[in-house]
């Protein structure tokens, strides 16, 4: 499984401080998850106001 941020992201930044390993950063137009660092803990999913963070 992979956690990713889709185009529903409004760049509010709520997810970034929730990531315990620092895998989330501001990208071009939306936030991005570094898959090499992400541990798939899902801490970011519950804080996203637009439900833009999904597990695939």
Biopython code that builds the backbone (N, CA, C, O; Angstrom):
import numpy as np
from Bio.PDB.StructureBuilder import StructureBuilder

atoms = [
    (1, "UNK", "N", (0.834, -1.181, 0.000)),
    (1, "UNK", "CA", (0.000, 0.000, 0.000)),
    (1, "UNK", "C", (0.885, 1.253, 0.000)),
    (1, "UNK", "O", (2.031, 1.238, 0.449)),
    (2, "UNK", "N", (0.310, 2.314, -0.514)),
    (2, "UNK", "CA", (0.996, 3.594, -0.582)),
    (2, "UNK", "C", (0.046, 4.693, -0.126)),
    (2, "UNK", "O", (-1.140, 4.669, -0.453)),
    (3, "UNK", "N", (0.562, 5.646, 0.622)),
    (3, "UNK", "CA", (-0.224, 6.814, 0.991)),
    (3, "UNK", "C", (0.209, 7.945, 0.078)),
    (3, "UNK", "O", (1.399, 8.220, -0.074)),
    (4, "UNK", "N", (-0.777, 8.596, -0.528)),
    (4, "UNK", "CA", (-0.460, 9.703, -1.423)),
    (4, "UNK", "C", (-1.445, 10.836, -1.238)),
    (4, "UNK", "O", (-2.516, 10.654, -0.660)),
    (5, "UNK", "N", (-1.081, 12.007, -1.732)),
    (5, "UNK", "CA", (-1.924, 13.191, -1.656)),
    (5, "UNK", "C", (-2.422, 13.491, -3.061)),
    (5, "UNK", "O", (-1.630, 13.682, -3.985)),
    (6, "UNK", "N", (-3.742, 13.531, -3.214)),
    (6, "UNK", "CA", (-4.293, 13.755, -4.553)),
    (6, "UNK", "C", (-4.541, 15.243, -4.812)),
    (6, "UNK", "O", (-4.168, 16.095, -4.005)),
    (7, "UNK", "N", (-5.171, 15.540, -5.937)),
    (7, "UNK", "CA", (-5.370, 16.927, -6.360)),
    (7, "UNK", "C", (-6.418, 17.688, -5.543)),
    (7, "UNK", "O", (-6.632, 18.877, -5.782)),
    (8, "UNK", "N", (-7.068, 17.030, -4.592)),
    (8, "UNK", "CA", (-8.011, 17.716, -3.710)),
    (8, "UNK", "C", (-7.278, 18.534, -2.644)),
    (8, "UNK", "O", (-7.908, 19.298, -1.913)),
    (9, "UNK", "N", (-5.964, 18.383, -2.551)),
    (9, "UNK", "CA", (-5.144, 19.101, -1.572)),
    (9, "UNK", "C", (-5.264, 20.610, -1.787)),
    (9, "UNK", "O", (-5.125, 21.111, -2.903)),
    (10, "UNK", "N", (-5.529, 21.325, -0.674)),
    (10, "UNK", "CA", (-5.648, 22.784, -0.731)),
    (10, "UNK", "C", (-4.417, 23.466, -0.118)),
    (10, "UNK", "O", (-4.425, 24.672, 0.128)),
    (11, "UNK", "N", (-3.376, 22.689, 0.122)),
    (11, "UNK", "CA", (-2.114, 23.200, 0.680)),
    (11, "UNK", "C", (-2.301, 23.919, 2.009)),
    (11, "UNK", "O", (-1.678, 24.952, 2.254)),
    (12, "UNK", "N", (-3.159, 23.372, 2.869)),
    (12, "UNK", "CA", (-3.405, 24.006, 4.167)),
    (12, "UNK", "C", (-2.275, 23.727, 5.159)),
    (12, "UNK", "O", (-2.084, 24.479, 6.114)),
    (13, "UNK", "N", (-1.530, 22.648, 4.931)),
    (13, "UNK", "CA", (-0.399, 22.341, 5.789)),
    (13, "UNK", "C", (-0.720, 21.551, 7.040)),
    (13, "UNK", "O", (0.175, 21.311, 7.851)),
    (14, "UNK", "N", (-1.967, 21.138, 7.228)),
    (14, "UNK", "CA", (-2.360, 20.409, 8.434)),
    (14, "UNK", "C", (-1.633, 19.071, 8.569)),
    (14, "UNK", "O", (-1.376, 18.619, 9.685)),
    (15, "UNK", "N", (-1.311, 18.455, 7.478)),
    (15, "UNK", "CA", (-0.692, 17.129, 7.493)),
    (15, "UNK", "C", (0.793, 17.146, 7.859)),
    (15, "UNK", "O", (1.284, 16.226, 8.514)),
    (16, "UNK", "N", (1.490, 18.169, 7.445)),
    (16, "UNK", "CA", (2.948, 18.202, 7.614)),
    (16, "UNK", "C", (3.415, 18.000, 9.056)),
    (16, "UNK", "O", (4.295, 17.170, 9.285)),
    (17, "UNK", "N", (2.870, 18.718, 10.034)),
    (17, "UNK", "CA", (3.354, 18.527, 11.419)),
    (17, "UNK", "C", (2.932, 17.187, 12.037)),
    (17, "UNK", "O", (3.494, 16.769, 13.049)),
    (18, "UNK", "N", (1.963, 16.525, 11.444)),
    (18, "UNK", "CA", (1.495, 15.241, 11.978)),
    (18, "UNK", "C", (2.413, 14.084, 11.614)),
    (18, "UNK", "O", (2.371, 13.037, 12.261)),
    (19, "UNK", "N", (3.236, 14.254, 10.596)),
    (19, "UNK", "CA", (4.107, 13.167, 10.137)),
    (19, "UNK", "C", (5.297, 12.998, 11.082)),
    (19, "UNK", "O", (6.125, 13.900, 11.210)),
    (20, "UNK", "N", (5.380, 11.840, 11.745)),
    (20, "UNK", "CA", (6.457, 11.638, 12.717)),
    (20, "UNK", "C", (7.844, 11.459, 12.104)),
    (20, "UNK", "O", (8.850, 11.551, 12.807)),
    (21, "UNK", "N", (7.902, 11.205, 10.796)),
    (21, "UNK", "CA", (9.196, 10.985, 10.148)),
    (21, "UNK", "C", (9.551, 12.086, 9.154)),
    (21, "UNK", "O", (10.572, 11.987, 8.472)),
    (22, "UNK", "N", (8.739, 13.125, 9.057)),
    (22, "UNK", "CA", (9.037, 14.246, 8.174)),
    (22, "UNK", "C", (8.950, 13.930, 6.702)),
    (22, "UNK", "O", (9.702, 14.488, 5.902)),
    (23, "UNK", "N", (8.039, 13.036, 6.326)),
    (23, "UNK", "CA", (7.917, 12.622, 4.925)),
    (23, "UNK", "C", (7.068, 13.567, 4.084)),
    (23, "UNK", "O", (7.036, 13.437, 2.860)),
    (24, "UNK", "N", (6.381, 14.515, 4.717)),
    (24, "UNK", "CA", (5.485, 15.413, 3.992)),
    (24, "UNK", "C", (6.110, 16.793, 3.885)),
    (24, "UNK", "O", (6.621, 17.345, 4.860)),
    (25, "UNK", "N", (6.055, 17.339, 2.668)),
    (25, "UNK", "CA", (6.590, 18.679, 2.449)),
    (25, "UNK", "C", (5.743, 19.393, 1.400)),
    (25, "UNK", "O", (5.015, 18.769, 0.628)),
    (26, "UNK", "N", (5.859, 20.708, 1.395)),
    (26, "UNK", "CA", (5.106, 21.507, 0.431)),
    (26, "UNK", "C", (5.710, 21.325, -0.954)),
    (26, "UNK", "O", (6.910, 21.513, -1.157)),
    (27, "UNK", "N", (4.865, 20.961, -1.888)),
    (27, "UNK", "CA", (5.325, 20.773, -3.258)),
    (27, "UNK", "C", (4.798, 21.880, -4.149)),
    (27, "UNK", "O", (4.402, 22.943, -3.671)),
    (28, "UNK", "N", (4.797, 21.630, -5.412)),
    (28, "UNK", "CA", (4.322, 22.602, -6.386)),
    (28, "UNK", "C", (2.805, 22.485, -6.520)),
    (28, "UNK", "O", (2.307, 21.603, -7.221)),
    (29, "UNK", "N", (2.076, 23.368, -5.852)),
    (29, "UNK", "CA", (0.631, 23.374, -5.932)),
    (29, "UNK", "C", (-0.077, 22.518, -4.896)),
    (29, "UNK", "O", (-1.269, 22.712, -4.656)),
    (30, "UNK", "N", (0.617, 21.588, -4.284)),
    (30, "UNK", "CA", (0.036, 20.741, -3.234)),
    (30, "UNK", "C", (1.164, 20.118, -2.430)),
    (30, "UNK", "O", (2.328, 20.154, -2.831)),
    (31, "UNK", "N", (0.803, 19.550, -1.293)),
    (31, "UNK", "CA", (1.807, 18.875, -0.476)),
    (31, "UNK", "C", (2.136, 17.518, -1.081)),
    (31, "UNK", "O", (1.332, 16.944, -1.815)),
    (32, "UNK", "N", (3.321, 17.010, -0.767)),
    (32, "UNK", "CA", (3.783, 15.743, -1.324)),
    (32, "UNK", "C", (4.312, 14.848, -0.219)),
    (32, "UNK", "O", (4.776, 15.325, 0.816)),
    (33, "UNK", "N", (4.236, 13.542, -0.450)),
    (33, "UNK", "CA", (4.761, 12.568, 0.495)),
    (33, "UNK", "C", (5.961, 11.878, -0.131)),
    (33, "UNK", "O", (5.867, 11.321, -1.225)),
    (34, "UNK", "N", (7.083, 11.917, 0.564)),
    (34, "UNK", "CA", (8.286, 11.220, 0.119)),
    (34, "UNK", "C", (8.105, 9.742, 0.451)),
    (34, "UNK", "O", (8.170, 9.350, 1.616)),
    (35, "UNK", "N", (7.883, 8.940, -0.558)),
    (35, "UNK", "CA", (7.600, 7.520, -0.366)),
    (35, "UNK", "C", (8.786, 6.756, 0.213)),
    (35, "UNK", "O", (8.601, 5.704, 0.825)),
    (36, "UNK", "N", (9.985, 7.264, 0.030)),
    (36, "UNK", "CA", (11.174, 6.602, 0.576)),
    (36, "UNK", "C", (11.262, 6.768, 2.096)),
    (36, "UNK", "O", (11.943, 5.992, 2.767)),
    (37, "UNK", "N", (10.578, 7.772, 2.634)),
    (37, "UNK", "CA", (10.629, 8.067, 4.056)),
    (37, "UNK", "C", (9.346, 7.632, 4.779)),
    (37, "UNK", "O", (9.393, 7.257, 5.951)),
    (38, "UNK", "N", (8.224, 7.682, 4.097)),
    (38, "UNK", "CA", (6.915, 7.383, 4.686)),
    (38, "UNK", "C", (6.863, 5.971, 5.275)),
    (38, "UNK", "O", (7.270, 5.000, 4.637)),
    (39, "UNK", "N", (6.355, 5.880, 6.500)),
    (39, "UNK", "CA", (6.217, 4.582, 7.168)),
    (39, "UNK", "C", (4.776, 4.074, 7.126)),
    (39, "UNK", "O", (4.459, 3.044, 7.720)),
    (40, "UNK", "N", (3.908, 4.800, 6.423)),
    (40, "UNK", "CA", (2.495, 4.445, 6.274)),
    (40, "UNK", "C", (1.776, 4.345, 7.615)),
    (40, "UNK", "O", (0.937, 3.465, 7.806)),
    (41, "UNK", "N", (2.100, 5.239, 8.539)),
    (41, "UNK", "CA", (1.474, 5.236, 9.870)),
    (41, "UNK", "C", (0.048, 5.775, 9.833)),
    (41, "UNK", "O", (-0.730, 5.532, 10.755)),
    (42, "UNK", "N", (-0.294, 6.494, 8.791)),
    (42, "UNK", "CA", (-1.621, 7.057, 8.547)),
    (42, "UNK", "C", (-1.975, 8.240, 9.452)),
    (42, "UNK", "O", (-3.140, 8.633, 9.505)),
    (43, "UNK", "N", (-1.019, 8.806, 10.152)),
    (43, "UNK", "CA", (-1.284, 9.951, 11.030)),
    (43, "UNK", "C", (-1.806, 11.156, 10.246)),
    (43, "UNK", "O", (-2.578, 11.954, 10.777)),
    (44, "UNK", "N", (-1.401, 11.286, 9.022)),
    (44, "UNK", "CA", (-1.790, 12.424, 8.194)),
    (44, "UNK", "C", (-3.216, 12.320, 7.657)),
    (44, "UNK", "O", (-3.860, 13.339, 7.406)),
    (45, "UNK", "N", (-3.702, 11.122, 7.482)),
    (45, "UNK", "CA", (-4.996, 10.920, 6.835)),
    (45, "UNK", "C", (-6.133, 11.584, 7.604)),
    (45, "UNK", "O", (-6.969, 12.257, 7.000)),
    (46, "UNK", "N", (-6.179, 11.413, 8.894)),
    (46, "UNK", "CA", (-7.279, 11.933, 9.701)),
    (46, "UNK", "C", (-7.330, 13.435, 9.854)),
    (46, "UNK", "O", (-8.379, 13.974, 10.206)),
    (47, "UNK", "N", (-6.236, 14.129, 9.604)),
    (47, "UNK", "CA", (-6.211, 15.582, 9.798)),
    (47, "UNK", "C", (-6.489, 16.370, 8.519)),
    (47, "UNK", "O", (-6.634, 17.591, 8.571)),
    (48, "UNK", "N", (-6.565, 15.711, 7.404)),
    (48, "UNK", "CA", (-6.782, 16.406, 6.133)),
    (48, "UNK", "C", (-8.249, 16.841, 6.004)),
    (48, "UNK", "O", (-9.142, 15.994, 5.990)),
    (49, "UNK", "N", (-8.504, 18.154, 5.911)),
    (49, "UNK", "CA", (-9.886, 18.646, 5.855)),
    (49, "UNK", "C", (-10.598, 18.336, 4.534)),
    (49, "UNK", "O", (-11.827, 18.390, 4.472)),
    (50, "UNK", "N", (-9.851, 18.015, 3.491)),
    (50, "UNK", "CA", (-10.481, 17.729, 2.196)),
    (50, "UNK", "C", (-10.399, 16.249, 1.820)),
    (50, "UNK", "O", (-10.785, 15.860, 0.717)),
    (51, "UNK", "N", (-9.898, 15.438, 2.732)),
    (51, "UNK", "CA", (-9.737, 13.999, 2.487)),
    (51, "UNK", "C", (-8.898, 13.722, 1.232)),
    (51, "UNK", "O", (-9.167, 12.795, 0.467)),
    (52, "UNK", "N", (-7.871, 14.566, 1.052)),
    (52, "UNK", "CA", (-7.001, 14.449, -0.106)),
    (52, "UNK", "C", (-5.898, 13.412, 0.076)),
    (52, "UNK", "O", (-5.227, 13.046, -0.889)),
    (53, "UNK", "N", (-5.707, 12.939, 1.299)),
    (53, "UNK", "CA", (-4.667, 11.956, 1.563)),
    (53, "UNK", "C", (-5.325, 10.573, 1.581)),
    (53, "UNK", "O", (-6.207, 10.295, 2.393)),
    (54, "UNK", "N", (-4.878, 9.732, 0.677)),
    (54, "UNK", "CA", (-5.508, 8.421, 0.517)),
    (54, "UNK", "C", (-4.494, 7.310, 0.555)),
    (54, "UNK", "O", (-3.318, 7.503, 0.249)),
    (55, "UNK", "N", (-4.968, 6.144, 0.936)),
    (55, "UNK", "CA", (-4.123, 4.953, 0.951)),
    (55, "UNK", "C", (-4.540, 4.081, -0.213)),
    (55, "UNK", "O", (-5.712, 3.730, -0.351)),
    (56, "UNK", "N", (-3.584, 3.735, -1.044)),
    (56, "UNK", "CA", (-3.880, 2.921, -2.222)),
    (56, "UNK", "C", (-3.198, 1.584, -2.121)),
    (56, "UNK", "O", (-3.328, 0.754, -3.021)),
]
sb = StructureBuilder()
sb.init_structure("model")
sb.init_model(0)
sb.init_chain("A")
sb.init_seg("    ")
for serial, (resi, resn, name, xyz) in enumerate(atoms, 1):
    if name == "N":
        sb.init_residue(resn, " ", resi, " ")
    sb.init_atom(name, np.array(xyz, "f"), 0.0, 1.0, " ", f" {name:<3s}", serial, name[0])
structure = sb.get_structure()
